[in-house]
Amino acid sequence: MTKDCRNDCVDRLLFPRAITNRPGLSHIRYRLGSYADIREALLRNLDKTPGLAEWTHRGADDPGIALLEGASVLGDILTFYQELYANEAYLRTAHWRDSIADLVRLFGYRLSPGLGGHATFAFEITGDKPVTIPAGFPVKAEVEGLEKPADFETSEPAIGYPWLSRFNVFRPLVQPLVTSATSEFYIDAPDQVISPVGLRQGDRLLVGVAGITDARRIETSEIVVVDSTRVLHGTTLIKIKGALKSGTSANELVAYKIGRTFRHFGHNGPQTKLIPPTKVTATSSTLASTVQPPALTIHAAAVTVQPPQVTKQPPQMTVTPPSMIVPLSGNSFDAVPSFRVTAPTAVAATIHVLPDVPIPAQWKTDRATLTVIPPAMTVQPPPLTITPPPVTAVPQPVTVLPPPVAIP
């Protein structure tokens, strides 16, 4: 039974570590301990010393603890280099070139001097003019397996052309056999860059298999019609309408573009003579038939009509003028004051201010105002003449179907 001592037992110290390595390793462990292992061992021994039992402070601000931690740092550095030098002492675990050279020199072998790597680079040039790349031009490249970019330099001068900076890499072109299921072709000869053949939709081609003895002779020929053309990776593909004849199977076909078509005999062909027999017997019958003439659609022209002028007499209107306020002045005479009011386009009227006679002997008036309401007036406006605008009428087309005509 194993006793659980996680709370009341102290873990075993890992310093100094035992140096054990199995054979065949690419890296051996040769460190006695790290910074943490050395610091823990120093603090454990500090607790075991009777004279330092009362020293219980373990913080990093204590000068004594800082001294022990400094010693732990020094031990960590020494053990690191001790393990590094131990690995350089074996050929399998050494990394430095000098260490490997010293080891193989023991049995008379000398390493060859270091050689720079060779690589091929592609430069992309911008602008319109060629650029000269001098020898020794520095180039950096990321090499697989290296942590940092590798340094290269050009071995000889070169000229970079802008129009060669961009290029495309394509898969190799596979040329299948031409069968009856083939509907697209490309022109292999002549070279379409030097002597291009212009084809467009609707052109006719005479295609077939070239003869074995005479390449100009076409076997199993047929005429096809170009349906469309398209460019794929710089090559013009020609698509035909329909399909080729069944049984066609060849590596390539010979084609001729058909221009004009001529018949065997035209207007200047030999005269054709028909010699009738000596006796001709004809039998015919006449049947009455009825012919239906086609329908006629009549389109009438547009008609513009000018309506006559219209003269209208407006009715009479009764106008009531607005009231007027007239100031009056007092008088000291024995006269009957009066004033005259005339309305526009109306008959003059006289309005008496004082009452009718008898008039007082000593009649006087004070300064005041008088409100006068003119009578209503009847107004006859002059006649009004109106000229309507022209009216354009567009008749609808009329379709007439003539009656059938009987032909005897």
C-alpha positions as CSV (number, residue, x, y, z in Angstrom):
1,M,0.0,0.0,0.0
2,T,1.4,3.4,-1.0
3,K,1.2,6.2,1.5
4,D,-0.3,9.5,0.1
5,C,2.2,12.1,1.2
6,R,1.0,15.1,-0.9
7,N,0.3,17.2,2.2
8,D,2.8,16.1,4.8
9,C,5.7,14.8,2.7
10,V,8.3,16.7,0.7
11,D,8.9,15.8,-3.0
12,R,12.3,14.4,-3.9
13,L,14.9,16.8,-5.1
14,L,15.7,16.7,-8.8
15,F,19.2,18.3,-8.4
16,P,21.6,17.0,-9.3
17,R,20.1,14.9,-12.1
18,A,21.5,11.5,-13.0
19,I,23.1,11.5,-16.5
20,T,21.6,8.6,-18.4
21,N,21.2,8.5,-22.2
22,R,20.3,5.5,-24.4
23,P,22.4,4.9,-27.5
24,G,21.4,6.2,-31.0
25,L,20.0,9.6,-29.9
26,S,20.4,12.7,-32.0
27,H,20.6,14.8,-28.8
28,I,21.9,13.8,-25.4
29,R,20.8,15.3,-22.0
30,Y,23.9,16.4,-19.9
31,R,22.5,19.0,-17.6
32,L,22.7,18.5,-13.8
33,G,19.7,20.8,-13.4
34,S,18.0,24.0,-14.4
35,Y,17.4,27.3,-12.6
36,A,14.4,26.0,-10.7
37,D,16.1,22.8,-9.7
38,I,19.2,24.6,-8.3
39,R,17.1,27.2,-6.5
40,E,15.0,24.5,-4.8
41,A,18.0,22.6,-3.7
42,L,19.6,25.7,-2.1
43,L,16.5,26.6,-0.2
44,R,16.2,23.0,1.1
45,N,19.7,23.0,2.4
46,L,19.1,26.5,3.9
47,D,16.3,25.0,6.1
48,K,18.5,22.1,7.2
49,T,21.3,24.4,8.7
50,P,20.8,24.9,12.5
51,G,22.3,28.3,12.5
52,L,19.9,29.6,10.0
53,A,16.7,28.1,11.4
54,E,15.4,31.5,12.4
55,W,15.8,32.8,8.9
56,T,12.3,32.2,7.5
57,H,11.9,35.0,5.0
58,R,11.9,33.6,1.5
59,G,10.9,36.7,-0.6
60,A,12.9,38.0,-3.5
61,D,13.4,41.3,-1.7
62,D,15.7,39.6,0.9
63,P,19.4,40.1,0.1
64,G,20.3,36.6,1.1
65,I,17.5,35.1,-1.1
66,A,18.6,37.3,-4.0
67,L,22.2,36.0,-3.6
68,L,20.9,32.4,-3.8
69,E,18.8,33.2,-6.9
70,G,21.8,34.7,-8.6
71,A,23.8,31.6,-7.9
72,S,20.9,29.6,-9.4
73,V,21.1,31.7,-12.6
74,L,24.8,31.1,-12.8
75,G,24.4,27.3,-12.4
76,D,21.7,27.3,-15.1
77,I,24.0,29.0,-17.6
78,L,26.9,26.6,-16.7
79,T,24.8,23.5,-17.1
80,F,23.4,24.7,-20.4
81,Y,26.8,25.2,-22.0
82,Q,28.0,21.9,-20.4
83,E,25.2,20.0,-22.2
84,L,25.9,22.0,-25.5
85,Y,29.6,21.1,-25.4
86,A,28.8,17.5,-24.6
87,N,26.7,17.1,-27.7
88,E,29.5,18.6,-29.8
89,A,31.8,15.9,-28.6
90,Y,29.9,13.2,-30.6
91,L,29.6,12.9,-34.4
92,R,25.9,12.0,-34.3
93,T,24.9,14.9,-32.0
94,A,27.3,17.6,-33.2
95,H,25.8,20.7,-35.0
96,W,28.8,22.9,-35.5
97,R,31.0,22.5,-38.6
98,D,34.2,23.0,-36.6
99,S,33.2,20.2,-34.2
100,I,32.5,17.8,-37.0
101,A,35.7,18.7,-38.8
102,D,37.7,18.1,-35.6
103,L,36.1,14.7,-35.0
104,V,36.6,13.4,-38.5
105,R,40.2,14.7,-38.6
106,L,41.1,12.1,-35.9
107,F,41.0,9.4,-38.6
108,G,42.4,11.5,-41.4
109,Y,39.3,12.9,-43.2
110,R,39.0,16.5,-44.1
111,L,35.8,18.2,-45.0
112,S,35.5,19.9,-48.4
113,P,35.1,23.7,-48.4
114,G,31.6,25.1,-48.4
115,L,30.0,25.9,-51.8
116,G,27.1,28.2,-52.5
117,G,23.8,26.9,-53.8
118,H,22.7,27.5,-57.4
119,A,19.1,28.5,-58.2
120,T,17.2,30.0,-61.1
121,F,15.1,33.1,-60.5
122,A,12.5,34.9,-62.7
123,F,12.5,38.7,-62.6
124,E,9.4,40.7,-63.3
125,I,10.1,44.0,-65.0
126,T,7.7,46.9,-64.9
127,G,7.6,49.8,-67.4
128,D,8.1,49.8,-71.2
129,K,11.9,49.6,-71.6
130,P,14.3,46.7,-71.1
131,V,16.3,46.7,-67.9
132,T,19.9,45.4,-67.5
133,I,20.4,43.2,-64.4
134,P,24.1,43.4,-63.5
135,A,26.3,40.6,-62.2
136,G,26.4,40.3,-58.4
137,F,22.8,41.7,-58.1
138,P,21.6,40.6,-54.6
139,V,18.5,38.4,-54.3
140,K,16.8,37.0,-51.2
141,A,14.7,33.8,-51.3
142,E,12.8,31.7,-48.8
143,V,14.2,28.2,-48.9
144,E,12.3,25.3,-47.4
145,G,14.1,24.1,-44.3
146,L,15.8,27.4,-43.5
147,E,14.4,29.7,-40.8
148,K,15.8,32.9,-42.5
149,P,15.8,33.9,-46.1
150,A,18.8,32.7,-48.1
151,D,21.1,35.3,-49.8
152,F,21.9,34.8,-53.5
153,E,23.5,37.0,-56.2
154,T,23.5,36.9,-59.9
155,S,26.5,35.2,-61.6
156,E,26.4,37.1,-64.9
157,P,24.5,40.1,-66.3
158,A,21.2,39.7,-68.0
159,I,18.6,41.9,-69.8
160,G,15.0,41.9,-68.5
161,Y,12.2,42.6,-71.0
162,P,8.8,43.9,-69.7
163,W,6.8,42.0,-72.3
164,L,8.3,38.7,-71.1
165,S,7.6,39.3,-67.4
166,R,4.2,37.6,-67.2
167,F,3.8,34.1,-68.6
168,N,1.3,31.3,-68.0
169,V,2.1,27.6,-67.5
170,F,-0.5,25.2,-69.0
171,R,-0.8,21.5,-69.0
172,P,0.4,19.6,-72.1
173,L,-2.1,19.6,-74.9
174,V,-3.7,16.2,-75.4
175,Q,-4.8,15.5,-79.0
176,P,-7.6,12.9,-79.1
177,L,-8.8,11.1,-82.2
178,V,-11.3,12.8,-84.5
179,T,-14.6,10.7,-84.4
180,S,-18.2,11.3,-85.2
181,A,-18.7,12.7,-81.8
182,T,-16.1,15.5,-82.3
183,S,-17.7,18.9,-82.8
184,E,-14.8,21.2,-82.1
185,F,-11.5,21.5,-84.0
186,Y,-8.4,23.7,-84.1
187,I,-6.2,24.6,-87.0
188,D,-2.8,22.9,-86.8
189,A,-1.4,24.1,-90.1
190,P,-0.7,26.7,-91.3
191,D,0.6,28.5,-88.3
192,Q,-2.2,30.8,-87.1
193,V,0.3,33.4,-86.0
194,I,2.1,33.7,-89.3
195,S,-0.7,32.9,-91.7
196,P,-4.0,33.1,-89.9
197,V,-7.2,31.6,-91.5
198,G,-10.2,33.8,-90.8
199,L,-13.3,31.8,-90.0
200,R,-16.7,33.0,-88.8
201,Q,-20.1,31.8,-88.2
202,G,-21.9,30.4,-91.3
203,D,-18.7,29.6,-93.3
204,R,-18.7,26.2,-95.0
205,L,-15.8,23.8,-94.9
206,L,-15.0,20.7,-97.0
207,V,-13.5,18.2,-94.5
208,G,-12.3,14.7,-94.9
209,V,-9.4,12.3,-94.3
210,A,-6.3,12.9,-96.4
211,G,-5.5,10.2,-99.0
212,I,-2.6,7.8,-98.3
213,T,-0.9,8.1,-101.7
214,D,-1.9,11.7,-102.4
215,A,-2.4,14.2,-99.5
216,R,-4.4,16.5,-101.8
217,R,-7.0,13.8,-102.3
218,I,-9.8,13.7,-99.7
219,E,-11.5,10.5,-98.7
220,T,-14.9,10.3,-97.0
221,S,-15.4,14.1,-97.6
222,E,-18.4,16.1,-96.3
223,I,-19.4,19.7,-96.0
224,V,-19.8,21.2,-92.5
225,V,-21.0,24.6,-91.4
226,V,-19.1,26.7,-88.8
227,D,-21.4,27.4,-85.8
228,S,-19.1,29.5,-83.6
229,T,-15.4,30.2,-82.7
230,R,-13.7,30.8,-79.4
231,V,-10.1,31.3,-78.1
232,L,-8.7,28.9,-75.5
233,H,-5.2,29.5,-74.2
234,G,-4.3,31.4,-77.4
235,T,-5.7,28.7,-79.7
236,T,-8.9,29.3,-81.8
237,L,-11.4,26.5,-81.5
238,I,-13.9,26.0,-84.3
239,K,-17.3,24.5,-83.5
240,I,-19.4,23.0,-86.3
241,K,-23.1,22.5,-86.5
242,G,-24.3,18.9,-86.2
243,A,-21.9,16.0,-86.2
244,L,-19.5,14.3,-88.6
245,K,-20.4,11.1,-90.5
246,S,-20.5,8.0,-88.5
247,G,-17.4,5.9,-88.9
248,T,-15.0,8.8,-89.0
249,S,-11.8,8.1,-87.0
250,A,-8.5,9.7,-87.7
251,N,-5.7,11.7,-86.0
252,E,-6.5,14.8,-88.1
253,L,-8.7,16.0,-91.0
254,V,-7.9,18.0,-94.1
255,A,-10.2,21.0,-94.6
256,Y,-10.9,23.5,-97.4
257,K,-12.8,26.7,-97.0
258,I,-15.6,26.9,-99.5
259,G,-16.1,30.3,-101.1
260,R,-18.5,30.6,-104.0
261,T,-20.5,27.7,-105.3
262,F,-20.9,27.0,-109.1
263,R,-23.3,24.6,-110.8
264,H,-22.1,22.3,-113.6
265,F,-24.2,24.2,-116.3
266,G,-25.2,27.9,-116.1
267,H,-26.6,30.3,-118.6
268,N,-23.9,29.3,-121.1
269,G,-24.5,25.6,-120.9
270,P,-25.5,23.5,-124.0
271,Q,-29.0,24.1,-125.4
272,T,-31.5,21.6,-124.4
273,K,-33.8,20.4,-127.2
274,L,-37.1,18.4,-126.6
275,I,-38.3,16.4,-129.6
276,P,-42.0,15.6,-129.2
277,P,-43.5,12.4,-130.7
278,T,-45.3,12.5,-134.0
279,K,-48.7,12.0,-132.4
280,V,-49.7,13.4,-129.1
281,T,-52.9,12.5,-127.4
282,A,-54.0,14.7,-124.5
283,T,-56.8,14.2,-122.2
284,S,-57.9,17.1,-120.0
285,S,-61.0,18.0,-118.0
286,T,-62.1,21.4,-116.9
287,L,-63.5,21.9,-113.5
288,A,-65.1,25.1,-112.2
289,S,-63.2,26.6,-109.3
290,T,-63.7,29.4,-106.9
291,V,-61.0,31.9,-106.0
292,Q,-61.0,33.8,-102.8
293,P,-59.3,37.2,-103.3
294,P,-57.1,38.3,-100.4
295,A,-58.4,40.7,-97.8
296,L,-57.7,44.4,-98.4
297,T,-56.8,46.8,-95.6
298,I,-57.7,50.5,-96.4
299,H,-55.8,53.1,-94.4
300,A,-57.6,56.5,-94.6
301,A,-55.6,59.7,-94.4
302,A,-55.8,62.0,-91.4
303,V,-58.4,64.9,-91.7
304,T,-57.9,68.4,-90.2
305,V,-61.1,70.5,-89.6
306,Q,-61.2,74.2,-88.7
307,P,-64.4,74.9,-86.7
308,P,-66.0,78.3,-87.5
309,Q,-65.8,81.3,-85.2
310,V,-68.5,81.7,-82.6
311,T,-69.8,85.2,-81.4
312,K,-71.6,85.2,-78.1
313,Q,-73.5,88.1,-76.4
314,P,-72.8,88.0,-72.7
315,P,-75.9,88.7,-70.5
316,Q,-76.4,92.0,-68.7
317,M,-74.9,92.4,-65.3
318,T,-76.1,94.5,-62.3
319,V,-73.3,96.3,-60.5
320,T,-73.7,97.8,-57.0
321,P,-71.0,100.5,-56.5
322,P,-69.4,100.6,-53.0
323,S,-70.6,103.3,-50.5
324,M,-68.7,106.6,-50.2
325,I,-68.1,108.8,-47.2
326,V,-68.3,112.6,-48.2
327,P,-67.1,115.3,-45.7
328,L,-69.5,118.2,-45.2
329,S,-68.6,121.7,-44.2
330,G,-70.9,123.9,-42.2
331,N,-72.4,127.1,-43.7
332,S,-73.7,130.4,-42.5
333,F,-76.0,131.2,-45.4
334,D,-79.6,130.8,-45.9
335,A,-79.1,128.3,-48.6
336,V,-79.8,124.7,-49.0
337,P,-76.5,122.9,-49.3
338,S,-76.4,120.1,-51.8
339,F,-73.8,118.1,-53.7
340,R,-73.7,116.0,-56.9
341,V,-72.5,112.4,-57.0
342,T,-71.7,110.8,-60.4
343,A,-71.1,107.0,-60.6
344,P,-69.1,105.6,-63.5
345,T,-71.2,104.6,-66.6
346,A,-74.3,105.7,-64.6
347,V,-76.8,108.5,-64.8
348,A,-75.9,111.5,-62.7
349,A,-78.0,112.1,-59.6
350,T,-78.4,114.9,-57.2
351,I,-78.6,114.1,-53.5
352,H,-80.1,116.8,-51.1
353,V,-78.7,116.8,-47.7
354,L,-81.3,118.9,-45.9
355,P,-84.9,118.0,-45.6
356,D,-87.4,119.5,-48.0
357,V,-88.7,123.0,-47.6
358,P,-89.7,125.0,-45.6
359,I,-86.2,125.9,-44.8
360,P,-85.5,127.6,-41.4
361,A,-84.6,131.2,-41.6
362,Q,-81.3,130.9,-39.9
363,W,-80.1,127.5,-41.2
364,K,-76.6,126.4,-40.4
365,T,-74.8,123.1,-40.6
366,D,-71.9,121.7,-38.6
367,R,-68.7,120.0,-39.9
368,A,-69.6,116.4,-40.4
369,T,-69.4,113.5,-42.9
370,L,-72.1,112.0,-45.0
371,T,-72.2,108.3,-46.2
372,V,-73.6,108.0,-49.7
373,I,-74.7,104.7,-51.1
374,P,-75.0,104.9,-55.0
375,P,-77.8,103.1,-56.7
376,A,-77.3,99.8,-58.5
377,M,-76.3,100.0,-62.2
378,T,-77.0,97.7,-65.1
379,V,-74.0,97.0,-67.4
380,Q,-74.2,95.5,-70.9
381,P,-70.8,93.8,-71.9
382,P,-69.8,94.0,-75.5
383,P,-70.2,90.8,-77.8
384,L,-67.4,88.2,-77.5
385,T,-65.9,86.4,-80.6
386,I,-64.2,82.9,-80.0
387,T,-62.0,81.1,-82.6
388,P,-61.7,77.3,-81.8
389,P,-58.4,75.5,-82.6
390,P,-58.1,73.1,-85.5
391,V,-59.2,69.5,-84.9
392,T,-57.3,66.5,-86.5
393,A,-59.1,63.2,-86.9
394,V,-57.2,60.0,-87.7
395,P,-59.6,57.3,-89.1
396,Q,-59.1,53.6,-88.1
397,P,-57.9,51.2,-90.9
398,V,-60.7,49.2,-92.5
399,T,-60.3,45.6,-93.6
400,V,-62.5,44.5,-96.5
401,L,-62.8,40.9,-97.6
402,P,-64.0,40.7,-101.2
403,P,-66.5,38.0,-102.1
404,P,-65.2,34.8,-103.8
405,V,-64.9,34.8,-107.5
406,A,-66.0,31.7,-109.5
407,I,-63.8,30.8,-112.4
408,P,-65.5,28.6,-115.0
